[in-house]
Amino acid sequence: MGAFLGISLWIALATVVPGLVTIAVLYFVFAFAGGNNLEQINGLLDWSNDWITAGVGVTIMILTQAIGILLEELIIKFRLFPGCNKLKVPVRFGSKDVQKINAYDHYSILYILLAQLSENEDAQGHLKRTAAQFFLTNNTMVSFLAGLSVAVFLLTQNFNADLMAYAIGLFICIFITYWVAVIRFKVMTKSIWAAYTARETKLAEENKNNN
């Protein structure tokens, strides 16, 4: 039951919450662009039908998650987060000496490590929580990017001062969210390093005792 609740929370943070942000952001884009845009959208769909409303909402949530996965892949492949190739961590637990690790290399083992960890090895859920926070931030950035893209397109069709101001606000949100994503990525990588190091140390001690 606990594992199921953990998966449900992960889905909510990575898909539902950013999807709702996308819906809100896009709604205000069309609202600031002018009432006619909302009227045209309302004319295309029967919002009185709960199934249609739910279907549109779920579709936007899934698309937000899908584009978020693509954005994550681009970030990792082209290493778009500054300072993450030389991340400082202790040489060993309790040591004041530090070493530099490549965050991108450690990130590549995230899913394997999550699959291998027992509940006792991540009892407080630090690694899962930091990973969920990173994906939430990454997918929310997709929401703002979607809103900004539509806003810019509408501005090229018909300039609107209110929509322009909203677009600038979205750009600022993207800038802030990007740096939050960088911070979350670093914290997550340190959690991966800590969990991996603790697991390897534990396995080495068990093998030593068995021999």
C-alpha positions as CSV (number, residue, x, y, z in Angstrom):
1,M,0.0,0.0,0.0
2,G,2.8,2.4,0.9
3,A,4.6,1.7,-2.4
4,F,1.3,2.4,-4.3
5,L,0.8,5.7,-2.4
6,G,4.4,6.6,-3.3
7,I,3.8,6.0,-7.0
8,S,0.6,8.0,-6.8
9,L,2.3,11.0,-5.2
10,W,5.1,10.8,-7.9
11,I,2.5,10.8,-10.7
12,A,0.7,13.8,-9.1
13,L,3.8,15.8,-8.7
14,A,5.2,15.1,-12.1
15,T,2.0,15.1,-14.2
16,V,-1.1,16.4,-12.5
17,V,0.3,19.5,-10.8
18,P,2.4,20.8,-13.8
19,G,-0.6,20.0,-16.1
20,L,-2.9,22.2,-14.0
21,V,-0.3,25.0,-14.2
22,T,-0.3,24.6,-18.0
23,I,-4.1,24.9,-18.1
24,A,-4.0,28.0,-15.9
25,V,-1.2,29.7,-17.9
26,L,-2.8,29.0,-21.3
27,Y,-6.2,30.2,-20.0
28,F,-4.7,33.6,-19.0
29,V,-2.8,33.9,-22.3
30,F,-6.1,33.7,-24.2
31,A,-7.9,35.9,-21.6
32,F,-5.3,38.7,-21.9
33,A,-5.4,38.3,-25.7
34,G,-9.0,39.2,-25.7
35,G,-12.5,37.7,-25.1
36,N,-13.0,36.5,-28.7
37,N,-10.2,33.9,-28.3
38,L,-12.0,32.3,-25.3
39,E,-15.3,32.4,-27.1
40,Q,-13.8,30.6,-30.2
41,I,-12.4,27.9,-27.9
42,N,-15.6,27.5,-26.1
43,G,-17.4,27.2,-29.4
44,L,-15.2,24.3,-30.4
45,L,-15.8,22.2,-27.4
46,D,-18.9,21.2,-25.3
47,W,-17.6,22.2,-21.9
48,S,-20.9,21.1,-20.3
49,N,-19.8,17.5,-21.0
50,D,-17.7,16.4,-18.1
51,W,-16.0,13.7,-20.2
52,I,-14.8,16.3,-22.7
53,T,-13.6,18.6,-19.9
54,A,-11.8,15.8,-18.2
55,G,-10.3,14.5,-21.4
56,V,-8.9,17.9,-22.4
57,G,-7.4,18.3,-18.9
58,V,-5.8,14.9,-18.9
59,T,-4.5,15.4,-22.4
60,I,-2.8,18.7,-21.4
61,M,-1.3,17.0,-18.3
62,I,0.1,14.1,-20.4
63,L,1.5,16.4,-23.0
64,T,3.1,18.6,-20.3
65,Q,4.8,15.4,-18.9
66,A,5.9,14.2,-22.4
67,I,7.5,17.6,-23.3
68,G,9.0,17.6,-19.8
69,I,10.7,14.3,-20.5
70,L,12.1,15.7,-23.8
71,L,13.3,18.8,-22.0
72,E,15.0,16.6,-19.3
73,E,16.7,14.6,-22.1
74,L,18.0,17.8,-23.7
75,I,19.3,19.2,-20.4
76,I,21.2,16.0,-19.7
77,K,22.5,15.4,-23.2
78,F,23.7,18.9,-23.8
79,R,24.6,19.5,-20.1
80,L,22.6,22.8,-19.9
81,F,22.9,23.3,-16.1
82,P,26.0,25.3,-15.1
83,G,28.4,24.1,-12.5
84,C,27.0,20.5,-12.4
85,N,30.1,18.8,-14.0
86,K,32.2,19.6,-10.9
87,L,29.8,19.3,-8.0
88,K,31.5,19.3,-4.5
89,V,30.7,16.4,-2.1
90,P,32.6,15.0,0.9
91,V,35.3,12.4,0.2
92,R,33.5,10.2,2.7
93,F,30.8,10.6,5.2
94,G,31.9,12.9,8.1
95,S,35.0,14.1,6.2
96,K,35.7,17.8,5.7
97,D,37.7,17.0,2.6
98,V,35.8,17.4,-0.6
99,Q,35.9,15.8,-4.0
100,K,34.3,16.9,-7.3
101,I,31.8,14.6,-9.1
102,N,30.0,14.9,-12.4
103,A,26.4,15.4,-11.6
104,Y,25.3,14.2,-15.1
105,D,27.1,10.9,-14.7
106,H,25.5,10.2,-11.3
107,Y,22.1,11.2,-12.6
108,S,22.3,8.4,-15.2
109,I,22.1,5.8,-12.4
110,L,19.1,7.4,-10.7
111,Y,16.4,4.9,-11.9
112,I,18.7,1.8,-11.3
113,L,19.5,3.0,-7.8
114,L,15.8,3.7,-7.0
115,A,14.9,0.2,-8.1
116,Q,17.7,-1.4,-6.0
117,L,17.2,0.6,-2.8
118,S,15.3,-1.0,0.0
119,E,13.0,1.0,2.3
120,N,15.6,0.9,5.0
121,E,18.2,2.5,2.7
122,D,16.0,5.5,2.0
123,A,13.8,5.3,5.0
124,Q,13.1,9.1,5.0
125,G,12.6,9.2,1.3
126,H,15.2,11.9,0.7
127,L,16.2,10.7,-2.7
128,K,12.6,10.1,-3.9
129,R,11.6,13.5,-2.6
130,T,14.5,15.4,-4.3
131,A,13.8,13.6,-7.6
132,A,10.1,14.4,-7.5
133,Q,10.9,18.1,-6.7
134,F,13.3,18.2,-9.7
135,F,10.7,16.7,-12.1
136,L,8.0,19.0,-10.7
137,T,10.2,22.0,-11.4
138,N,11.3,20.8,-14.8
139,N,7.7,20.1,-15.9
140,T,6.4,23.4,-14.5
141,M,9.0,25.1,-16.7
142,V,7.4,23.4,-19.7
143,S,4.1,25.0,-18.6
144,F,5.6,28.5,-18.7
145,L,7.3,27.8,-22.0
146,A,4.0,26.7,-23.5
147,G,2.3,29.8,-22.3
148,L,5.1,32.1,-23.6
149,S,5.1,30.3,-27.0
150,V,1.4,30.8,-27.5
151,A,1.6,34.4,-26.2
152,V,4.3,35.3,-28.6
153,F,2.4,33.7,-31.5
154,L,-0.8,35.7,-30.6
155,L,1.3,38.9,-30.3
156,T,2.6,38.4,-33.9
157,Q,-1.0,38.3,-35.0
158,N,-2.3,41.2,-33.0
159,F,-0.2,43.3,-30.6
160,N,-1.8,43.6,-27.1
161,A,-0.2,45.6,-24.3
162,D,-1.8,43.4,-21.6
163,L,-0.7,40.2,-23.3
164,M,2.8,41.7,-23.8
165,A,3.1,42.4,-20.1
166,Y,1.9,38.8,-19.3
167,A,4.5,37.4,-21.7
168,I,7.2,39.3,-20.0
169,G,5.9,37.9,-16.7
170,L,6.1,34.4,-18.1
171,F,9.6,34.9,-19.3
172,I,10.6,36.0,-15.7
173,C,8.9,32.8,-14.4
174,I,10.9,30.7,-16.8
175,F,14.1,32.3,-15.7
176,I,13.4,31.8,-12.0
177,T,12.2,28.2,-12.6
178,Y,15.3,27.4,-14.6
179,W,17.6,28.4,-11.7
180,V,15.4,26.5,-9.2
181,A,15.7,23.4,-11.5
182,V,19.5,23.9,-11.4
183,I,19.4,23.9,-7.6
184,R,17.1,20.9,-7.4
185,F,19.3,19.0,-9.8
186,K,22.4,19.6,-7.7
187,V,20.5,18.6,-4.5
188,M,19.1,15.5,-6.2
189,T,22.6,14.5,-7.4
190,K,24.1,14.8,-4.0
191,S,21.3,12.6,-2.7
192,I,22.1,10.0,-5.4
193,W,25.8,10.2,-4.4
194,A,24.9,9.7,-0.7
195,A,22.5,6.8,-1.3
196,Y,24.9,5.1,-3.8
197,T,28.0,5.5,-1.5
198,A,26.1,4.2,1.5
199,R,24.8,1.2,-0.4
200,E,28.3,0.4,-1.8
201,T,29.8,0.7,1.7
202,K,27.1,-1.5,3.2
203,L,27.6,-4.2,0.4
204,A,31.4,-4.1,0.9
205,E,31.1,-4.6,4.6
206,E,28.6,-7.5,4.1
207,N,31.0,-9.2,1.6
208,K,33.9,-8.7,4.0
209,N,32.0,-10.3,6.9
210,N,30.9,-13.2,4.7
211,N,34.4,-13.9,3.6
